Amino acid sequence: DEGGDGGVSELEYIKFMLVAMHKVDGALIDELCKQFKELDQTGDGNITKQDLKIMVTRKMRKVSHKLKLHSYKKRLLKTKSSAIGDAVDQMVLRSSSSDEQE
């Protein structure tokens, strides 16, 4: 009785019997249940087109976010590289002018 409702559903019975007869590993059942819950985005116990749309939208947001972070990182590195190059140029100029004064 997985649901704690005092009875055994057809699915609970089938899962129990498959594991008891060593036809399926309990870990596989757990993994499949986990996958189902991930796909059931609305939590209504069914996988619908709406669930798939929600999942795709969330994944696209993650990809979009990663692309924005990558772009931001590139700009930071470019700015940092430019600032380092400017600092090196200034050091070279200072070194050249001090060499000329000697």
DSSP file (Angstrom, degrees, kcal/mol; ACC not computed):
  #  RESIDUE AA STRUCTURE BP1 BP2  ACC     N-H-->O    O-->H-N    N-H-->O    O-->H-N    TCO  KAPPA ALPHA  PHI   PSI    X-CA   Y-CA   Z-CA
    1    1 A D    >         0   0    0      0, 0.0     3,-0.5     0, 0.0     7,-0.1   0.000 360.0 360.0 360.0  84.0    0.0    0.0    0.0
    2    2 A E  T 3   +     0   0    0      1,-0.2     6,-0.1     2,-0.1     0, 0.0   0.839 360.0  53.0 -68.9 -34.4    2.2    2.8   -1.3
    3    3 A G  T 3  S-     0   0    0      4,-0.3    -1,-0.2     1,-0.1     5,-0.1   0.603 101.6-129.6 -80.5 -11.6   -0.5    5.5   -1.1
    4    4 A G  S <  S+     0   0    0     -3,-0.5    -2,-0.1     3,-0.2     4,-0.1   0.728  72.4 123.9  71.1  20.8   -1.3    4.8    2.5
    5    5 A D  S    S-     0   0    0      2,-0.4     3,-0.1     0, 0.0    -1,-0.1   0.380  85.0-106.5 -96.8   4.9   -5.0    4.5    1.6
    6    6 A G  S    S+     0   0    0      1,-0.3     2,-0.3    -5,-0.1     0, 0.0   0.460  91.7  78.5  88.0   0.1   -5.5    1.0    3.0
    7    7 A G  S    S-     0   0    0      0, 0.0     2,-0.5     0, 0.0    -2,-0.4  -0.872  74.6-120.9-135.4 169.2   -5.7   -0.7   -0.4
    8    8 A V        -     0   0    0     -2,-0.3     2,-0.0    -7,-0.1     0, 0.0  -0.958  26.3-144.0-115.4 122.8   -3.4   -1.8   -3.1
    9    9 A S     >  -     0   0    0     -2,-0.5     4,-2.5     1,-0.1     5,-0.2  -0.294  28.7-105.9 -77.5 168.4   -3.9   -0.4   -6.6
   10   10 A E  H  > S+     0   0    0      1,-0.2     4,-2.6     2,-0.2     5,-0.2   0.920 122.6  49.4 -59.0 -44.3   -3.4   -2.4   -9.7
   11   11 A L  H  > S+     0   0    0      2,-0.2     4,-2.7     1,-0.2     5,-0.2   0.916 109.9  50.3 -63.9 -42.9   -0.1   -0.6  -10.4
   12   12 A E  H  > S+     0   0    0      1,-0.2     4,-2.5     2,-0.2    -1,-0.2   0.917 111.9  48.8 -60.4 -42.6    1.1   -1.2   -6.9
   13   13 A Y  H  X S+     0   0    0     -4,-2.5     4,-2.8     2,-0.2     5,-0.2   0.932 112.0  47.7 -62.1 -47.3    0.3   -4.9   -7.2
   14   14 A I  H  X S+     0   0    0     -4,-2.6     4,-2.6     2,-0.2     5,-0.2   0.925 112.8  48.5 -62.5 -45.1    2.0   -5.2  -10.6
   15   15 A K  H  X S+     0   0    0     -4,-2.7     4,-2.0     1,-0.2     5,-0.2   0.941 113.2  47.8 -59.6 -47.1    5.1   -3.4   -9.4
   16   16 A F  H  X S+     0   0    0     -4,-2.5     4,-2.9    -5,-0.2    -2,-0.2   0.932 113.6  46.6 -59.9 -47.5    5.3   -5.6   -6.3
   17   17 A M  H  X S+     0   0    0     -4,-2.8     4,-2.5     2,-0.2     6,-0.2   0.888 109.9  52.8 -66.2 -40.1    4.8   -8.8   -8.2
   18   18 A L  H  <>S+     0   0    0     -4,-2.6     5,-2.6    -5,-0.2     6,-1.4   0.909 115.0  41.9 -62.0 -41.2    7.4   -7.9  -10.9
   19   19 A V  H ><5S+     0   0    0     -4,-2.0     3,-1.5    -5,-0.2    -2,-0.2   0.924 114.0  51.8 -70.8 -44.1   10.0   -7.2   -8.2
   20   20 A A  H 3<5S+     0   0    0     -4,-2.9    -2,-0.2     1,-0.3    -1,-0.2   0.848 110.9  47.8 -61.9 -35.3    9.0  -10.3   -6.1
   21   21 A M  T 3<5S-     0   0    0     -4,-2.5    -1,-0.3    -5,-0.2    -2,-0.2   0.376 113.2-120.9 -86.1   4.6    9.3  -12.6   -9.2
   22   22 A H  T < 5S+     0   0    0     -3,-1.5    -3,-0.2     2,-0.2     3,-0.1   0.818  78.9 124.2  58.8  32.5   12.7  -11.0  -10.0
   23   23 A K  S   <S+     0   0    0     -5,-2.6     2,-0.4     1,-0.3    -4,-0.2   0.752  77.1  22.5 -87.0 -28.7   11.5   -9.9  -13.3
   24   24 A V  S    S-     0   0    0     -6,-1.4    -1,-0.3    -9,-0.1     2,-0.3  -0.997  82.6-118.3-140.7 140.4   12.4   -6.3  -12.7
   25   25 A D    >>  -     0   0    0     -2,-0.4     4,-1.7     1,-0.1     3,-0.6  -0.591  21.3-130.6 -76.8 138.6   14.8   -4.7  -10.3
   26   26 A G  H 3> S+     0   0    0     -2,-0.3     4,-2.4     1,-0.2     5,-0.1   0.836 108.3  58.8 -57.9 -34.4   13.2   -2.4   -7.6
   27   27 A A  H 3> S+     0   0    0      2,-0.2     4,-2.4     1,-0.2    -1,-0.2   0.864 103.0  52.5 -65.0 -35.4   15.8    0.3   -8.5
   28   28 A L  H <> S+     0   0    0     -3,-0.6     4,-2.6     2,-0.2    -1,-0.2   0.919 108.6  49.8 -65.6 -43.2   14.5    0.3  -12.1
   29   29 A I  H  X S+     0   0    0     -4,-1.7     4,-2.4     1,-0.2    -2,-0.2   0.934 111.5  49.4 -59.0 -45.6   11.0    0.8  -10.9
   30   30 A D  H  X S+     0   0    0     -4,-2.4     4,-2.2     1,-0.2    -2,-0.2   0.899 111.1  49.6 -60.5 -41.6   12.1    3.7   -8.7
   31   31 A E  H  X S+     0   0    0     -4,-2.4     4,-2.6     2,-0.2    -1,-0.2   0.910 110.7  49.1 -65.1 -42.7   14.0    5.3  -11.6
   32   32 A L  H  X S+     0   0    0     -4,-2.6     4,-2.4     2,-0.2    -2,-0.2   0.895 111.0  50.2 -64.5 -39.5   11.0    5.0  -14.0
   33   33 A C  H  X S+     0   0    0     -4,-2.4     4,-2.4     2,-0.2    -1,-0.2   0.900 110.4  50.5 -64.1 -40.1    8.7    6.5  -11.3
   34   34 A K  H  X S+     0   0    0     -4,-2.2     4,-2.0     2,-0.2    -2,-0.2   0.926 110.5  49.0 -62.7 -45.3   11.3    9.4  -10.9
   35   35 A Q  H  X S+     0   0    0     -4,-2.6     4,-2.0     1,-0.2    -2,-0.2   0.906 110.1  51.8 -61.2 -41.7   11.3    9.9  -14.7
   36   36 A F  H  X S+     0   0    0     -4,-2.4     4,-2.4     1,-0.2    -1,-0.2   0.931 108.6  50.0 -60.8 -45.7    7.5   10.0  -14.8
   37   37 A K  H  < S+     0   0    0     -4,-2.4    -1,-0.2     1,-0.2    -2,-0.2   0.858 109.6  51.8 -62.9 -35.1    7.3   12.6  -12.0
   38   38 A E  H  < S+     0   0    0     -4,-2.0    -1,-0.2     1,-0.2    -2,-0.2   0.876 112.9  44.8 -67.9 -37.2    9.9   14.7  -13.9
   39   39 A L  H  < S+     0   0    0     -4,-2.0     2,-2.0     1,-0.2    -2,-0.2   0.818  97.5  76.1 -75.5 -30.9    7.8   14.5  -17.1
   40   40 A D    ><  +     0   0    0     -4,-2.4     3,-0.9     1,-0.2    -1,-0.2  -0.533  60.4 168.1 -81.6  75.8    4.5   15.2  -15.2
   41   41 A Q  T 3  S+     0   0    0     -2,-2.0    -1,-0.2     1,-0.3     6,-0.1   0.780  72.7  49.4 -64.2 -29.9    5.2   18.9  -14.8
   42   42 A T  T 3  S-     0   0    0      4,-0.3    -1,-0.3    -3,-0.2    -2,-0.1   0.632 102.4-132.0 -86.6 -13.7    1.7   19.7  -13.7
   43   43 A G    <   +     0   0    0     -3,-0.9    -2,-0.1     3,-0.2     4,-0.1   0.715  67.7 126.6  74.2  21.3    1.6   17.0  -11.1
   44   44 A D  S    S-     0   0    0      2,-0.4     3,-0.1     1,-0.0    -1,-0.1   0.413  83.1-106.0 -93.2   3.4   -1.7   15.6  -12.1
   45   45 A G  S    S+     0   0    0      1,-0.3     2,-0.3    -5,-0.1    -8,-0.0   0.529  92.2  88.9  87.2   5.2   -0.6   12.0  -12.6
   46   46 A N  S    S-     0   0    0     -7,-0.0     2,-0.7   -10,-0.0    -2,-0.4  -0.968  72.1-131.5-132.9 149.4   -0.7   12.1  -16.4
   47   47 A I        +     0   0    0     -2,-0.3     2,-0.2    -7,-0.1    -7,-0.1  -0.909  41.4 168.8-100.8 115.3    1.9   13.2  -19.0
   48   48 A T     >  -     0   0    0     -2,-0.7     4,-1.9    -9,-0.2     5,-0.2  -0.639  52.8 -98.0-119.0 174.5    0.1   15.5  -21.4
   49   49 A K  H  > S+     0   0    0      1,-0.2     4,-2.6    -2,-0.2     5,-0.2   0.881 124.5  57.8 -58.7 -37.5    1.1   17.9  -24.2
   50   50 A Q  H  > S+     0   0    0      1,-0.2     4,-2.6     2,-0.2    -1,-0.2   0.906 104.0  51.1 -60.8 -42.5    0.9   20.7  -21.6
   51   51 A D  H  > S+     0   0    0      1,-0.2     4,-2.5     2,-0.2    -1,-0.2   0.923 111.6  47.4 -59.7 -44.5    3.5   18.9  -19.5
   52   52 A L  H  X S+     0   0    0     -4,-1.9     4,-2.6     2,-0.2    -2,-0.2   0.885 111.1  50.8 -67.0 -38.3    5.8   18.5  -22.5
   53   53 A K  H  X S+     0   0    0     -4,-2.6     4,-2.6     2,-0.2    -1,-0.2   0.922 111.2  48.6 -63.8 -43.5    5.4   22.2  -23.4
   54   54 A I  H  X S+     0   0    0     -4,-2.6     4,-2.5     2,-0.2    -2,-0.2   0.923 112.2  49.2 -61.5 -43.9    6.2   23.3  -19.9
   55   55 A M  H  X S+     0   0    0     -4,-2.5     4,-2.4     1,-0.2    -2,-0.2   0.925 112.5  46.6 -63.2 -45.3    9.3   21.1  -19.8
   56   56 A V  H  X S+     0   0    0     -4,-2.6     4,-2.6     1,-0.2    -1,-0.2   0.912 111.8  51.7 -63.8 -42.4   10.5   22.4  -23.2
   57   57 A T  H  X S+     0   0    0     -4,-2.6     4,-2.2     1,-0.2    -2,-0.2   0.917 110.8  48.0 -60.7 -43.9    9.9   26.0  -22.1
   58   58 A R  H  X S+     0   0    0     -4,-2.5     4,-2.1     2,-0.2    -1,-0.2   0.906 112.1  49.0 -64.4 -41.5   11.9   25.5  -18.9
   59   59 A K  H  X S+     0   0    0     -4,-2.4     4,-2.6     1,-0.2    -2,-0.2   0.901 110.2  51.2 -65.3 -39.3   14.7   23.8  -20.8
   60   60 A M  H  X S+     0   0    0     -4,-2.6     4,-3.1     1,-0.2    -1,-0.2   0.894 108.2  52.2 -64.8 -38.6   14.8   26.7  -23.3
   61   61 A R  H  X S+     0   0    0     -4,-2.2     4,-2.7     2,-0.2    -1,-0.2   0.910 109.9  49.3 -62.3 -40.9   14.9   29.2  -20.5
   62   62 A K  H  X S+     0   0    0     -4,-2.1     4,-2.6     2,-0.2    -2,-0.2   0.930 113.2  46.1 -63.4 -44.6   17.9   27.3  -19.0
   63   63 A V  H  X S+     0   0    0     -4,-2.6     4,-2.5     2,-0.2    -2,-0.2   0.928 113.4  49.5 -63.6 -44.5   19.6   27.3  -22.4
   64   64 A S  H  X S+     0   0    0     -4,-3.1     4,-2.2     1,-0.2    -2,-0.2   0.908 111.2  49.7 -60.2 -42.6   18.8   31.0  -22.9
   65   65 A H  H  X S+     0   0    0     -4,-2.7     4,-2.4     1,-0.2    -1,-0.2   0.911 110.4  49.8 -63.5 -42.9   20.2   31.8  -19.4
   66   66 A K  H  X S+     0   0    0     -4,-2.6     4,-2.5     1,-0.2    -2,-0.2   0.894 110.2  50.8 -63.7 -39.3   23.4   29.9  -20.1
   67   67 A L  H  X S+     0   0    0     -4,-2.5     4,-2.4     2,-0.2    -1,-0.2   0.898 110.0  49.7 -65.0 -39.8   23.8   31.7  -23.4
   68   68 A K  H  X S+     0   0    0     -4,-2.2     4,-2.5     2,-0.2    -2,-0.2   0.914 111.7  48.6 -64.2 -42.5   23.4   35.1  -21.6
   69   69 A L  H  X S+     0   0    0     -4,-2.4     4,-2.8     2,-0.2    -2,-0.2   0.903 111.0  50.7 -63.2 -41.1   25.9   34.1  -19.0
   70   70 A H  H  X S+     0   0    0     -4,-2.5     4,-2.4     2,-0.2    -2,-0.2   0.925 111.5  47.5 -62.5 -44.1   28.4   33.0  -21.7
   71   71 A S  H  X S+     0   0    0     -4,-2.4     4,-2.3     2,-0.2    -2,-0.2   0.913 112.7  49.3 -62.3 -43.7   28.0   36.3  -23.5
   72   72 A Y  H  X S+     0   0    0     -4,-2.5     4,-2.5     1,-0.2    -2,-0.2   0.912 110.6  50.6 -62.4 -43.2   28.4   38.2  -20.3
   73   73 A K  H  X S+     0   0    0     -4,-2.8     4,-2.8     2,-0.2     5,-0.2   0.909 109.0  51.5 -61.9 -43.0   31.6   36.2  -19.4
   74   74 A K  H  X S+     0   0    0     -4,-2.4     4,-2.5     1,-0.2    -1,-0.2   0.920 110.6  48.4 -60.4 -43.7   33.0   36.9  -22.9
   75   75 A R  H  X S+     0   0    0     -4,-2.3     4,-2.7     2,-0.2    -2,-0.2   0.910 112.1  49.3 -63.4 -41.2   32.4   40.6  -22.4
   76   76 A L  H  X S+     0   0    0     -4,-2.5     4,-3.2     2,-0.2     5,-0.2   0.934 112.7  46.7 -62.6 -45.7   34.0   40.5  -19.0
   77   77 A L  H  X S+     0   0    0     -4,-2.8     4,-3.0     2,-0.2    -1,-0.2   0.894 112.8  49.8 -64.4 -38.6   37.0   38.7  -20.3
   78   78 A K  H  X S+     0   0    0     -4,-2.5     4,-2.5    -5,-0.2    -2,-0.2   0.930 114.0  45.3 -64.2 -45.0   37.3   41.0  -23.2
   79   79 A T  H  X S+     0   0    0     -4,-2.7     4,-2.6     2,-0.2    -2,-0.2   0.921 115.4  47.2 -63.2 -44.7   37.1   44.1  -20.9
   80   80 A K  H  X S+     0   0    0     -4,-3.2     4,-2.5     2,-0.2    -2,-0.2   0.921 113.0  48.9 -63.2 -44.1   39.6   42.5  -18.5
   81   81 A S  H  X S+     0   0    0     -4,-3.0     4,-2.6     1,-0.2    -2,-0.2   0.902 112.1  49.1 -61.8 -42.0   42.0   41.6  -21.3
   82   82 A S  H  X S+     0   0    0     -4,-2.5     4,-2.4     2,-0.2    -1,-0.2   0.906 111.3  49.3 -64.1 -42.2   41.7   45.1  -22.7
   83   83 A A  H  X S+     0   0    0     -4,-2.6     4,-2.2     2,-0.2    -2,-0.2   0.889 111.9  48.6 -65.2 -39.6   42.4   46.6  -19.2
   84   84 A I  H  X S+     0   0    0     -4,-2.5     4,-2.5     2,-0.2    -2,-0.2   0.917 110.7  51.1 -66.1 -42.6   45.4   44.3  -18.8
   85   85 A G  H  X S+     0   0    0     -4,-2.6     4,-2.4     1,-0.2    -2,-0.2   0.906 110.2  49.5 -61.0 -41.4   46.7   45.3  -22.2
   86   86 A D  H  X S+     0   0    0     -4,-2.4     4,-2.3     2,-0.2    -1,-0.2   0.905 110.8  50.0 -62.7 -42.1   46.3   49.0  -21.4
   87   87 A A  H  X S+     0   0    0     -4,-2.2     4,-2.2     2,-0.2    -2,-0.2   0.902 110.9  48.9 -64.7 -40.8   48.2   48.5  -18.1
   88   88 A V  H  X S+     0   0    0     -4,-2.5     4,-2.5     2,-0.2    -2,-0.2   0.917 110.1  51.8 -64.4 -42.9   51.0   46.7  -19.9
   89   89 A D  H  X S+     0   0    0     -4,-2.4     4,-2.5     1,-0.2    -2,-0.2   0.916 110.1  49.0 -59.1 -43.5   51.2   49.5  -22.5
   90   90 A Q  H  X S+     0   0    0     -4,-2.3     4,-2.5     1,-0.2    -1,-0.2   0.894 110.6  50.4 -63.9 -39.8   51.5   52.0  -19.7
   91   91 A M  H  X S+     0   0    0     -4,-2.2     4,-2.6     2,-0.2    -2,-0.2   0.904 111.0  49.0 -65.0 -40.4   54.2   50.0  -18.0
   92   92 A V  H  X S+     0   0    0     -4,-2.5     4,-2.7     2,-0.2    -2,-0.2   0.918 111.4  49.5 -65.0 -43.2   56.1   49.8  -21.3
   93   93 A L  H  X S+     0   0    0     -4,-2.5     4,-2.6     2,-0.2    -2,-0.2   0.920 112.4  47.5 -61.8 -44.1   55.8   53.5  -21.8
   94   94 A R  H  X S+     0   0    0     -4,-2.5     4,-2.3     2,-0.2    -2,-0.2   0.916 112.7  49.0 -62.1 -42.9   57.0   54.2  -18.3
   95   95 A S  H  X S+     0   0    0     -4,-2.6     4,-1.9     1,-0.2    -2,-0.2   0.906 112.2  48.8 -64.3 -40.9   59.9   51.9  -18.7
   96   96 A S  H  X S+     0   0    0     -4,-2.7     4,-1.9     1,-0.2    -2,-0.2   0.910 112.2  47.9 -64.6 -42.6   60.8   53.5  -22.1
   97   97 A S  H  X S+     0   0    0     -4,-2.6     4,-1.4     1,-0.2    -1,-0.2   0.851 111.7  49.2 -71.1 -32.5   60.7   57.0  -20.7
   98   98 A S  H  X S+     0   0    0     -4,-2.3     4,-1.1     2,-0.2    -1,-0.2   0.850 110.1  51.9 -72.5 -32.1   62.8   56.1  -17.6
   99   99 A D  H  < S+     0   0    0     -4,-1.9    -2,-0.2     1,-0.2    -1,-0.2   0.873 109.2  50.6 -67.4 -37.4   65.3   54.4  -19.9
  100  100 A E  H  < S+     0   0    0     -4,-1.9    -2,-0.2     1,-0.2    -1,-0.2   0.834 106.9  54.6 -70.1 -32.2   65.5   57.6  -22.0
  101  101 A Q  H  <        0   0    0     -4,-1.4    -1,-0.2     1,-0.3    -2,-0.2   0.777 360.0 360.0 -73.3 -25.7   66.0   59.7  -18.9
  102  102 A E     <        0   0    0     -4,-1.1    -1,-0.3    -3,-0.2    -2,-0.2   0.478 360.0 360.0 -78.5 360.0   69.0   57.7  -17.8
